[in-house]
Amino acid sequence: MSCTSSDDHVLFDLENNNTLKFIDALYSFKTLYGKFHRYIAVFLCVIGLIANCLHICVLTRRQMRRSAVHTVLTVIAFCDMGTMTSYLIYITRFEFFMQEEGYPFSWAGFLKIHAVLSIALHAISIYLVVFMAFIRFLAMDAGHRKWMMPQPAIIISTIVAAAIFILCIPTFLAHQIYERSDTLMKQLHTNQSIELKYSIGFSTNFEANNCQLFKWNLWLTGIVLKAIPCFLLLTFTFALLKKLHENEMKRRVLLKAPINGEKPRRITTDRTTTMLLLMVFVFLITELPQGIFAILNAIYTSQFHGYVYMSFADLLDLLSLINCYVGFLVYSITSSKYRQTLLMMLPICQSEYNAVSSPKERTNTHPRMHYPDETISTKLALSKNQSIATV
């Protein structure tokens, strides 16, 4: 990529020995990790597709699909499956069966589409996580119960997906399919009909004027599709955690006073707090570094892209694949109702559960089980403060 000019920002002093050693270390890391990346990626994609299939099956069960949050999580799971499917095809075709002389036009076209999907689907996922935090924050107020319905969630998710794909049009235009000149020369010298081979590179229009359009696209990717959703996610999450903390304080006041001579009940930690903290942590460590790299690419295009970004490209892809496990893992860890529904879907677990549990025990484990030792006032106080905070 020829993006060098006198007004470019310089990141590395290529005449400094320490700088050259650092660049050599980056290339050594790329070469070392590159030997294992394709095997790790295939493993993560296959297991991730199975996990997200189970995730979708659980979230679309009758007792689960009436929630807007579960609807959004279902859309995120479909995006994650699209990401892993595209990457599995890419890593299989272009890593295990690499052709240095080029590829047929159809495979070059797939590579161009894959470059867009890898960015768009991740952006859709993180913006939907922001939307999920927004839903839960509004749902703390009884006047916004309509946001807990699945219909608005479907509409907003569709709008978000359409907007992201529109924003990714420059990324699609930034890549161009080229005919391999070596195959053309071979055809001219041999006078034989040889299948043309193609490769993909950056568009000449985006490389013109010191890669001005290419840099603007990097700014768009780094800020709008990475940095802004991470900031919004932090903002809504902290606002929600603050609201949950206020409700917990009110709940503690109510539970400290004994009712009808009963002993105060033990206060339990809200599962939603744990779930959101885990999701924020995983999304930030997987998405924010990619946004920072994209911004640095835009500032130091001539050096950062070739020396740093390309050395960590496989590692960034690995973080993106790990990100595809967030919904399944977090819900499996934090939601007992989710785990129960998942286990009941497995024939072996269901038969063992029916054999071990008596009808009375199965009744007592129902989500709407009855607690005769609680007074009506206690139940009303708990339901008011916990109806939205329960996963």
C-alpha positions as CSV (number, residue, x, y, z in Angstrom):
1,M,0.0,0.0,0.0
2,S,1.6,3.3,-1.2
3,C,0.4,5.8,1.4
4,T,3.7,7.7,2.0
5,S,4.1,11.4,1.6
6,S,6.0,14.3,3.3
7,D,3.0,15.2,5.5
8,D,2.5,11.7,7.0
9,H,2.9,11.2,10.7
10,V,6.1,9.2,11.5
11,L,5.7,6.5,14.1
12,F,9.0,4.7,13.9
13,D,12.6,5.9,13.4
14,L,13.8,3.3,11.0
15,E,17.4,4.3,11.5
16,N,17.3,3.4,15.2
17,N,18.6,0.0,16.1
18,N,16.1,-0.5,19.0
19,T,13.3,0.3,16.7
20,L,14.5,-2.2,14.1
21,K,14.8,-4.9,16.9
22,F,11.2,-4.1,18.0
23,I,9.9,-4.5,14.4
24,D,11.8,-7.8,14.0
25,A,10.2,-9.0,17.3
26,L,6.8,-8.2,15.8
27,Y,7.5,-10.2,12.7
28,S,8.8,-13.0,14.8
29,F,5.6,-13.0,16.8
30,K,3.5,-13.0,13.7
31,T,5.4,-16.0,12.2
32,L,5.3,-18.0,15.5
33,Y,1.7,-17.5,16.2
34,G,0.7,-17.8,12.5
35,K,1.7,-21.5,12.7
36,F,-1.1,-22.2,15.2
37,H,-3.7,-19.6,14.4
38,R,-5.6,-21.5,11.7
39,Y,-6.0,-24.6,13.9
40,I,-7.1,-22.5,16.9
41,A,-9.5,-20.6,14.7
42,V,-11.1,-23.7,13.2
43,F,-11.6,-25.2,16.7
44,L,-13.2,-22.0,18.0
45,C,-15.5,-21.7,15.0
46,V,-16.8,-25.2,15.1
47,I,-17.4,-25.2,18.9
48,G,-18.8,-21.6,18.7
49,L,-21.3,-22.6,16.0
50,I,-22.6,-25.5,18.2
51,A,-22.7,-23.2,21.3
52,N,-24.7,-20.5,19.4
53,C,-27.1,-23.0,18.0
54,L,-27.9,-24.2,21.5
55,H,-28.1,-20.5,22.6
56,I,-30.7,-19.7,19.9
57,C,-32.7,-22.8,20.7
58,V,-32.8,-21.9,24.4
59,L,-33.7,-18.2,23.8
60,T,-36.5,-19.1,21.4
61,R,-38.3,-21.5,23.8
62,R,-41.8,-20.4,24.7
63,Q,-40.8,-19.4,28.3
64,M,-37.8,-17.4,27.1
65,R,-38.8,-15.6,23.9
66,R,-41.3,-13.1,25.5
67,S,-38.4,-10.9,26.6
68,A,-36.9,-8.1,24.6
69,V,-33.5,-8.8,26.0
70,H,-33.7,-12.4,24.8
71,T,-34.8,-11.3,21.4
72,V,-31.8,-9.0,21.1
73,L,-29.5,-11.8,22.3
74,T,-31.0,-14.1,19.6
75,V,-30.1,-11.6,16.9
76,I,-26.6,-11.3,18.4
77,A,-26.3,-15.0,18.3
78,F,-27.2,-15.1,14.6
79,C,-24.6,-12.4,13.9
80,D,-22.0,-14.4,15.8
81,M,-22.9,-17.5,13.7
82,G,-22.5,-15.5,10.5
83,T,-19.1,-14.2,11.7
84,M,-17.8,-17.7,12.5
85,T,-19.3,-19.3,9.4
86,S,-17.6,-16.7,7.2
87,Y,-14.3,-17.0,9.0
88,L,-14.4,-20.8,9.0
89,I,-14.8,-20.8,5.2
90,Y,-12.0,-18.1,4.9
91,I,-9.5,-19.9,7.1
92,T,-10.2,-23.3,5.4
93,R,-9.9,-22.0,1.8
94,F,-7.2,-19.4,2.1
95,E,-5.0,-20.9,4.8
96,F,-5.3,-24.7,4.5
97,F,-5.7,-24.6,0.7
98,M,-3.7,-21.5,-0.1
99,Q,-2.9,-20.8,-3.8
100,E,-0.1,-18.3,-4.3
101,E,-0.8,-17.9,-8.0
102,G,-4.3,-16.6,-7.2
103,Y,-7.9,-17.7,-7.0
104,P,-10.9,-18.0,-9.2
105,F,-13.1,-14.9,-9.4
106,S,-15.8,-16.4,-7.2
107,W,-13.3,-17.0,-4.3
108,A,-11.9,-13.5,-4.7
109,G,-15.4,-12.1,-4.5
110,F,-16.0,-14.1,-1.3
111,L,-12.8,-12.6,0.2
112,K,-14.1,-9.1,-0.5
113,I,-17.5,-9.9,1.1
114,H,-15.8,-11.5,4.1
115,A,-13.8,-8.4,4.7
116,V,-17.1,-6.5,5.0
117,L,-18.9,-9.1,7.1
118,S,-16.1,-9.4,9.6
119,I,-16.5,-5.7,10.4
120,A,-20.3,-5.3,10.0
121,L,-21.4,-8.3,12.1
122,H,-19.1,-7.3,15.0
123,A,-20.4,-3.7,14.9
124,I,-24.0,-5.0,14.9
125,S,-23.3,-7.2,17.9
126,I,-21.8,-4.5,20.0
127,Y,-24.4,-1.9,19.1
128,L,-27.1,-4.5,20.1
129,V,-25.4,-5.0,23.4
130,V,-25.6,-1.2,23.9
131,F,-29.3,-1.4,23.0
132,M,-29.8,-4.3,25.5
133,A,-28.3,-2.2,28.3
134,F,-30.5,0.7,27.2
135,I,-33.6,-1.5,27.4
136,R,-32.8,-2.8,30.9
137,F,-32.2,0.8,32.1
138,L,-35.5,2.0,30.8
139,A,-37.3,-1.1,32.1
140,M,-36.4,-0.1,35.7
141,D,-39.1,2.5,35.3
142,A,-42.7,1.1,35.2
143,G,-43.6,3.7,32.6
144,H,-41.3,2.1,30.0
145,R,-42.6,-1.5,30.2
146,K,-43.3,-1.5,26.5
147,W,-39.5,-1.7,25.9
148,M,-39.5,-5.2,27.4
149,M,-41.7,-6.5,24.6
150,P,-40.0,-8.4,21.7
151,Q,-41.7,-6.4,18.9
152,P,-39.8,-3.1,19.5
153,A,-36.6,-5.1,19.9
154,I,-37.0,-6.7,16.5
155,I,-37.7,-3.4,14.8
156,I,-34.7,-1.6,16.5
157,S,-32.4,-4.6,15.7
158,T,-33.4,-4.4,12.1
159,I,-32.7,-0.7,11.9
160,V,-29.3,-1.1,13.6
161,A,-28.3,-3.9,11.2
162,A,-29.4,-1.9,8.1
163,A,-27.5,1.3,9.3
164,I,-24.3,-0.7,10.0
165,F,-24.3,-2.3,6.6
166,I,-24.8,1.1,5.0
167,L,-21.8,2.5,7.0
168,C,-19.7,-0.5,5.8
169,I,-20.2,0.4,2.1
170,P,-16.9,2.3,2.0
171,T,-15.1,-0.8,3.3
172,F,-16.7,-2.8,0.5
173,L,-15.5,-0.1,-2.1
174,A,-12.1,0.1,-0.5
175,H,-11.3,-3.5,-1.7
176,Q,-10.9,-4.3,-5.4
177,I,-10.5,-7.6,-7.3
178,Y,-7.5,-7.7,-9.6
179,E,-6.5,-10.0,-12.4
180,R,-3.2,-11.7,-11.7
181,S,-0.7,-10.4,-14.2
182,D,1.4,-13.6,-14.0
183,T,-1.5,-15.7,-15.4
184,L,-2.1,-13.2,-18.2
185,M,1.6,-13.4,-19.2
186,K,1.6,-17.2,-19.0
187,Q,-1.4,-17.2,-21.3
188,L,0.3,-14.9,-23.8
189,H,3.5,-17.0,-23.9
190,T,1.9,-20.4,-24.2
191,N,-1.0,-19.4,-26.5
192,Q,-3.2,-21.7,-24.5
193,S,-6.5,-21.1,-22.7
194,I,-5.6,-20.8,-19.0
195,E,-8.0,-20.1,-16.3
196,L,-7.5,-16.5,-15.1
197,K,-6.6,-16.1,-11.4
198,Y,-7.5,-13.1,-9.3
199,S,-6.5,-11.6,-6.0
200,I,-7.9,-8.8,-3.8
201,G,-6.2,-5.6,-2.8
202,F,-7.0,-1.9,-2.0
203,S,-8.8,0.1,-4.6
204,T,-6.8,2.6,-6.6
205,N,-9.3,5.3,-5.8
206,F,-8.8,4.8,-2.1
207,E,-5.0,4.9,-2.5
208,A,-5.1,8.1,-4.4
209,N,-4.1,11.4,-2.8
210,N,-2.0,9.8,-0.2
211,C,-4.8,7.2,0.7
212,Q,-7.2,10.0,1.7
213,L,-10.3,7.9,1.3
214,F,-8.7,4.9,2.8
215,K,-7.8,6.9,5.9
216,W,-11.3,8.3,6.2
217,N,-12.6,4.8,6.1
218,L,-10.2,3.8,8.9
219,W,-11.5,6.7,11.0
220,L,-15.1,5.6,10.3
221,T,-14.3,2.0,11.4
222,G,-12.3,2.9,14.4
223,I,-14.5,5.6,15.9
224,V,-18.1,5.0,14.7
225,L,-18.1,1.2,14.6
226,K,-15.7,0.5,17.6
227,A,-15.0,3.4,20.0
228,I,-18.4,5.0,20.2
229,P,-20.4,1.8,20.9
230,C,-17.8,0.8,23.6
231,F,-18.3,4.3,25.2
232,L,-22.1,4.0,25.0
233,L,-21.9,0.5,26.5
234,L,-19.9,1.7,29.5
235,T,-22.3,4.7,29.9
236,F,-25.5,2.7,29.9
237,T,-24.0,-0.1,32.0
238,F,-22.8,2.2,34.7
239,A,-26.2,4.0,34.7
240,L,-28.0,0.6,35.1
241,L,-25.6,-0.5,37.8
242,K,-26.3,2.7,39.7
243,K,-30.0,2.2,39.4
244,L,-29.7,-1.4,40.6
245,H,-27.6,-0.2,43.5
246,E,-30.3,2.3,44.5
247,N,-33.0,-0.5,44.3
248,E,-30.8,-2.8,46.4
249,M,-30.5,-0.1,49.1
250,K,-34.2,0.3,49.2
251,R,-34.6,-3.5,49.4
252,R,-32.1,-3.7,52.2
253,V,-34.1,-1.2,54.2
254,L,-37.3,-3.2,53.7
255,L,-35.7,-6.5,54.6
256,K,-33.9,-5.2,57.7
257,A,-37.3,-4.7,59.5
258,P,-38.8,-8.0,60.7
259,I,-42.3,-8.7,59.4
260,N,-44.7,-10.5,61.8
261,G,-41.8,-11.6,64.0
262,E,-39.9,-13.2,61.2
263,K,-36.1,-13.1,61.0
264,P,-34.6,-10.8,58.3
265,R,-33.9,-12.7,55.1
266,R,-30.4,-13.0,53.7
267,I,-29.7,-10.5,50.9
268,T,-28.5,-12.1,47.7
269,T,-26.5,-10.5,44.9
270,D,-28.4,-9.6,41.8
271,R,-27.4,-11.8,38.8
272,T,-28.0,-9.0,36.3
273,T,-25.0,-7.0,37.8
274,T,-22.7,-10.0,37.3
275,M,-24.0,-10.6,33.8
276,L,-23.5,-7.0,32.6
277,L,-20.1,-6.7,34.2
278,L,-19.0,-9.9,32.4
279,M,-20.4,-8.8,29.0
280,V,-18.9,-5.3,29.3
281,F,-15.5,-6.8,30.3
282,V,-15.4,-9.3,27.4
283,F,-16.7,-6.8,24.8
284,L,-14.2,-4.1,25.8
285,I,-11.1,-6.4,25.7
286,T,-12.2,-7.8,22.3
287,E,-13.6,-4.7,20.5
288,L,-11.8,-1.7,22.0
289,P,-8.3,-2.8,20.9
290,Q,-9.5,-3.2,17.3
291,G,-10.9,0.4,17.4
292,I,-7.6,1.7,18.8
293,F,-5.7,-0.2,16.0
294,A,-8.0,1.3,13.4
295,I,-7.5,4.8,14.7
296,L,-3.7,4.4,14.8
297,N,-3.9,3.0,11.2
298,A,-5.6,6.2,10.1
299,I,-2.9,8.4,11.9
300,Y,0.2,6.4,11.0
301,T,-1.0,4.7,7.8
302,S,2.3,4.2,6.1
303,Q,4.1,2.6,9.1
304,F,1.6,1.3,11.6
305,H,-0.4,-0.8,9.1
306,G,2.6,-2.6,7.7
307,Y,4.7,-3.0,10.8
308,V,2.2,-3.4,13.7
309,Y,-1.3,-4.1,12.4
310,M,-0.4,-6.9,10.1
311,S,1.7,-8.5,12.9
312,F,-1.3,-8.6,15.2
313,A,-4.0,-9.2,12.6
314,D,-4.4,-12.9,13.4
315,L,-4.5,-12.1,17.2
316,L,-7.3,-9.5,16.6
317,D,-9.2,-12.1,14.6
318,L,-8.8,-14.5,17.6
319,L,-10.3,-11.8,19.9
320,S,-13.3,-11.4,17.6
321,L,-13.9,-15.1,17.6
322,I,-13.8,-15.2,21.4
323,N,-16.3,-12.4,21.4
324,C,-18.8,-14.7,19.7
325,Y,-19.0,-16.8,22.8
326,V,-20.1,-14.0,25.1
327,G,-23.8,-14.5,25.1
328,F,-23.8,-18.3,25.6
329,L,-21.1,-18.3,28.3
330,V,-22.4,-15.4,30.3
331,Y,-26.0,-16.6,30.4
332,S,-24.8,-20.2,31.2
333,I,-22.8,-18.9,34.2
334,T,-25.3,-16.3,35.5
335,S,-28.8,-17.5,34.8
336,S,-30.2,-20.5,36.6
337,K,-33.3,-20.4,34.4
338,Y,-31.2,-20.5,31.3
339,R,-29.2,-23.5,32.6
340,Q,-32.4,-25.3,33.5
341,T,-33.9,-24.7,30.1
342,L,-30.7,-25.8,28.4
343,L,-30.5,-29.0,30.4
344,M,-34.2,-29.8,29.8
345,M,-33.5,-29.7,26.1
346,L,-31.0,-32.5,26.3
347,P,-32.7,-35.9,26.1
348,I,-30.2,-37.6,28.6
349,C,-30.5,-34.8,31.2
350,Q,-34.3,-34.7,30.8
351,S,-34.7,-38.5,31.3
352,E,-32.5,-38.4,34.4
353,Y,-34.3,-35.3,35.8
354,N,-37.7,-37.0,35.4
355,A,-36.4,-40.3,37.0
356,V,-34.8,-38.6,40.0
357,S,-37.3,-35.8,40.7
358,S,-40.6,-36.6,42.2
359,P,-43.7,-34.7,41.0
360,K,-43.6,-32.6,44.2
361,E,-40.0,-31.7,43.7
362,R,-40.6,-30.7,40.1
363,T,-43.5,-28.4,41.2
364,N,-41.2,-26.8,43.8
365,T,-38.6,-25.9,41.1
366,H,-41.1,-24.1,38.9
367,P,-40.2,-20.5,38.2
368,R,-43.5,-19.4,39.8
369,M,-43.1,-21.5,43.0
370,H,-45.0,-20.5,46.1
371,Y,-43.4,-19.5,49.4
372,P,-45.9,-19.9,52.2
373,D,-43.6,-18.3,54.8
374,E,-43.6,-14.9,53.1
375,T,-46.2,-12.3,53.7
376,I,-48.0,-10.5,50.9
377,S,-46.3,-7.2,51.8
378,T,-42.8,-8.8,51.6
379,K,-43.6,-10.4,48.2
380,L,-44.9,-7.1,46.8
381,A,-41.7,-5.2,48.0
382,L,-39.5,-7.8,46.4
383,S,-41.3,-8.0,43.1
384,K,-41.3,-4.2,42.7
385,N,-37.5,-4.0,43.0
386,Q,-36.5,-7.3,41.4
387,S,-38.9,-7.9,38.5
388,I,-36.5,-6.4,36.0
389,A,-33.3,-7.3,37.7
390,T,-33.9,-11.0,37.5
391,V,-32.3,-12.8,34.5
